Amino acid sequence: QVQLVESGGGLVQPGGSLRLSCAASGFTVNSYTMRWSRQAPGKERELVAGINSYVNVRTYADSVKGRFTISRDNAKNTVDLQMNNLKPEDTAVYYCHAVRGVFDYWGQGTQVTVSS
């Protein structure tokens, strides 16, 4: 059974950092394109970062480029999102998802709030 569980969200001040982690089970993260998306209240869901299957080609939304880093740990079967220099507009629920062909599995999300 495929499962994705996010952790690491919380409340942080502007300029601070958080590291989100996504633990996968039922498949190997190396065999799927892994992505982080977010959704803020009243806004469309936004794809934030992705890392391709088998090769470490990373892509980022312009809004987070230079501040966020996605990484994959094949031994732990996890995918992390390091978020630095956080801004109030980064406040959202962050979701990890795994994509391969017609399959697109999602976690339950973790809340990130950036506020002073």
N, C-alpha and C positions, 0 to 999 in steps of 0.2 A: 504494500500500500504506500503510495507516494504521500509524503508529508513534508511541509516546510514550516519551520517555527522561527519567527524573528524574535530578537531580544536586543536590549541595549538602548531603547528609547528612554526619554525622560525630559526634564526641564533643564535648560541651559541658558546662560546669559549670552547676549550678542557678542560675537567674537570668540566664543568658546568652541569646544570640540566634543563630539560624540562618536562612538564606534558602534555601528549596528552589526549584528551577526545573524546569519541565517543558517540554521542547522537542517540538513536534508536527510531524509530516510526513504528507502524504497527505490532509490536510483542513485547514480553517481553524478556529482555536480560537473565532473569533467566532460560528461557526454551530452550535456545540455547547454544551450546558451542561457546564462544566468543574468537576471536583470533586477534592478531596484527601481520601483516606481513610487510615486507619492500622490496623495490627494489631500488638498486643503479644503476646508468647508466652503461650499458654494463654488468650487472651481473644478475644472476638468482634471482627470487623472493625467499625470505627467510622467513620462519615462525619464528617469534621472541618470542611470548608468547601466552599462551592460558589458559582459565579457563573453567572448565567443567560446563555443565548445572546442575542446582539444588544443586550441591556440589562444594565447593570452592577448587577443586584440580587444582593446577596451574602447568604449564610446561613452561620451558624456553629453548631457544637455548643456547648452551654452550657459544656462543660469548657474551651473555648479562647476563648470570647467575651471581647473586650477585650485579648487577648494575641496572637492570630493575625490576619493580614490576607491575603486572597487578592486577586490582581490579574492582569490580562490585558494583554498587549502584542500588539496585532494586527499591528503592523509586523514584530515578531520571531517571531510565531506561538508565543508562549510563555505559560505561566501560572505565576505564582510564589506561594509561600506564605511570608510573612514571619512568623517565630515569635519572639516576645519573652518575656522572663520565663519561660524554660523550667523545667519541673519534672521530677523523676524519673519521674513518671507519664506524661510525654509520650514516654517511650522506646518506640519501635515502629518497624516498617517503614512508611514513608509511600509511598502510591501515588497517582499522578495518573490520572484517568480521564475519558473524554469520553462524554457521553450524548446521544443523540438518538433518540427513538422506541424501537425495539427494539434499537438499537445501543448497546453499552457497551464501549468499548475501554479497556484497562488498560496501564499501563507495568509495568516489572519491579520497581519499588520502590527506595527508598533508605533505608538504616538511619540512624535518629537515636537517639543514646544520651545521656541526661542523667544525669551522675554526677559526684561530686566525687572 
